[in-house]
């Protein structure tokens, strides 16, 4: 399951906003699918509650503007509600595009079925995930989740693009190295930094 945070100390507890210092008992190096889904669910809940609490809307907007993950929030007819600035790396999108259908926005991806996939997620309420390349060969993990309101009603979808280009490059490098080792007629050894054979 998910690891919860532990309250370490109260920094400010006399009146709102309350501030606390927390610690994480275990911080995984790579987020699991469960953690990613939990994070997206939190973002959904925050976006739904945002109009109810204007005091914190600027702080949330500031956070979303600084994230390096491309996230698009779409309504139930796939019109753009909002997006993070990193989305400009995946689509040619600007603030004036809020309210427009996603299908009208030019994609930088070689994958052309984002809007169709989002429509399918709306229809089935089943999340979809796939690896998609940009036109220049840069890779993303695209995840589409139903956008659920606090009343558990479907309010649209959230489409996120996590940059996985370094992982793809590392995997390709390992495949090349494995092919060299497999095709080699010479002895191959593995050594540590001091030259000791492992």
C-alpha positions as a printed Julia matrix, in Angstrom:
198×3 Matrix{Float64}:
   0.0     0.0     0.0
   0.9     3.65    0.08
   3.3     4.89    2.71
   1.76    7.66    4.72
   3.56   10.7     6.04
   4.21   11.09    9.74
   3.64   14.4    11.54
   6.99   15.48   12.96
   6.29   18.91   14.5
   3.76   21.7    14.39
   5.35   24.84   12.94
   2.24   27.01   13.22
  -0.95   25.77   14.86
  -2.67   28.8    16.38
  -4.76   29.76   13.35
  -5.09   28.82    9.66
  -3.18   28.17    7.55
  -1.7    25.47    9.76
   1.89   24.48    9.02
   3.47   21.18    9.96
   6.75   19.44    9.29
   6.3    15.88    8.08
   8.63   12.99    7.39
   8.3    10.12    5.0
   9.11    6.75    6.58
  10.19    5.4     3.18
  10.74    7.35   -0.02
  10.73    5.06   -3.09
  13.25    5.91   -5.81
  10.74    5.39   -8.6
   7.06    6.16   -8.02
   4.84    3.1    -8.34
   1.68    3.06  -10.42
  -0.29    3.23   -7.2
   1.58    6.37   -6.1
   1.1     7.97   -9.53
  -2.63    7.18   -9.46
  -2.89    8.53   -5.9
  -1.1    11.73   -6.99
  -3.45   12.21   -9.93
  -6.46   11.57   -7.66
  -5.15   14.26   -5.29
  -4.76   16.7    -8.16
  -8.32   15.91   -9.25
  -9.66   16.55   -5.76
  -7.71   19.79   -5.44
  -8.96   21.03   -8.81
 -12.56   20.23   -7.79
 -12.23   22.05   -4.46
 -10.37   25.03   -5.88
 -13.46   27.16   -6.65
 -14.69   26.62   -3.09
 -11.58   28.08   -1.46
 -10.25   31.11   -3.36
  -7.75   31.85   -0.56
  -5.52   28.99   -1.73
  -6.19   29.19   -5.48
  -3.07   31.27   -6.09
  -0.87   28.81   -4.2
  -2.25   25.85   -6.14
  -1.97   27.67   -9.44
   1.64   28.51   -8.55
   2.37   24.83   -7.79
   0.77   23.56  -11.0
   2.63   26.21  -13.0
   5.95   25.02  -11.61
   5.5    21.27  -12.1
   7.53   19.72  -14.9
   4.82   17.2   -15.75
   2.56   17.98  -18.69
  -1.03   17.71  -17.4
  -4.21   18.63  -19.27
  -7.58   18.8   -17.5
 -10.49   18.17  -19.9
 -14.22   18.51  -19.24
 -16.84   15.87  -20.11
 -16.89   16.9   -23.81
 -13.06   17.04  -24.02
 -12.74   20.82  -23.92
  -9.6    22.08  -22.19
 -10.25   23.24  -18.61
  -6.64   23.95  -17.71
  -3.12   22.69  -18.24
   0.39   22.96  -16.83
   3.08   24.95  -18.69
   5.0    21.73  -19.43
   2.1    20.76  -21.72
   3.59   23.12  -24.33
   6.31   20.5   -24.86
   3.64   18.03  -26.03
   1.02   20.28  -27.68
   1.14   23.72  -29.28
  -1.1    25.09  -26.54
  -1.6    28.56  -25.06
  -3.85   30.12  -22.41
  -6.31   31.26  -25.08
  -6.92   27.56  -25.88
  -8.79   27.02  -22.59
 -12.35   26.08  -23.55
 -11.37   24.68  -26.96
 -11.68   20.98  -27.82
  -8.45   19.01  -27.39
  -8.84   17.65  -30.93
  -8.35   21.17  -32.35
  -4.95   21.59  -30.7
  -1.89   20.58  -32.74
   0.11   17.83  -31.1
   3.9    17.51  -31.12
   3.48   13.74  -30.77
   3.67   11.15  -33.51
   0.7     9.55  -31.72
  -2.54   11.06  -33.06
  -5.16    9.25  -30.92
  -4.98   11.22  -27.65
  -8.51   12.65  -28.03
  -9.93    9.23  -29.06
  -8.26    7.59  -26.05
  -9.65   10.31  -23.75
 -13.14    9.74  -25.19
 -12.76    5.99  -24.53
 -11.72    6.64  -20.91
 -14.82    8.83  -20.49
 -17.01    6.07  -21.93
 -15.54    3.15  -19.95
 -14.09    4.96  -16.91
 -11.05    2.7   -17.37
  -7.66    4.46  -17.18
  -5.33    4.09  -20.15
  -1.57    4.28  -20.23
   0.8     4.11  -23.17
   4.28    5.24  -24.14
   4.23    7.87  -26.88
   7.05    9.6   -28.78
   7.22   13.24  -29.71
   8.06   14.14  -33.32
  11.74   14.58  -32.35
  11.89   11.1   -30.75
  11.54   12.26  -27.11
   9.43    9.73  -25.15
   6.58   10.22  -22.66
   4.39    7.92  -20.62
   0.85    9.14  -21.37
  -1.75    8.35  -18.73
  -5.44    9.18  -19.05
  -7.64    8.99  -15.96
 -11.29    9.83  -15.36
 -11.68   13.18  -13.61
 -13.96   12.5   -10.65
 -15.61   15.27   -8.67
 -15.78   15.21   -4.88
 -19.29   13.76   -5.3
 -17.73   10.89   -7.31
 -19.35   12.07  -10.55
 -17.39   12.03  -13.79
 -16.38   15.58  -14.64
 -13.98   14.84  -17.51
 -10.5    13.35  -17.82
  -6.96   14.18  -16.8
  -4.23   13.49  -19.34
  -0.66   13.47  -18.05
   2.63   13.05  -19.88
   5.58   11.9   -17.76
   8.99   12.34  -19.41
  10.56    8.86  -19.74
  13.14    9.7   -22.39
  16.18    8.96  -20.16
  14.77    5.56  -19.21
  14.12    4.74  -22.89
  17.68    5.75  -23.8
  19.14    3.67  -20.95
  17.09    0.63  -21.98
  18.24    1.0   -25.59
  21.87    1.23  -24.4
  21.47   -1.95  -22.36
  19.98   -3.77  -25.35
  22.93   -2.68  -27.51
  25.41   -3.81  -24.84
  23.62   -7.16  -24.45
  23.79   -7.68  -28.23
  27.54   -6.92  -28.26
  28.19   -9.35  -25.4
  26.01  -12.05  -26.96
  27.67  -11.74  -30.39
  31.22  -11.53  -29.03
  33.6   -14.42  -29.6
  35.96  -13.05  -26.95
  35.8   -13.55  -23.21
  33.81  -10.83  -21.48
  34.33  -10.01  -17.79
  32.7    -7.64  -15.39
  35.05   -5.65  -13.15
  34.61   -3.14  -10.38
  36.38    0.26  -10.42
  39.56   -1.21   -8.92
  39.84   -3.87  -11.61
  38.67   -6.82   -9.53
  36.63   -9.29  -11.57
  33.14   -9.63  -10.18
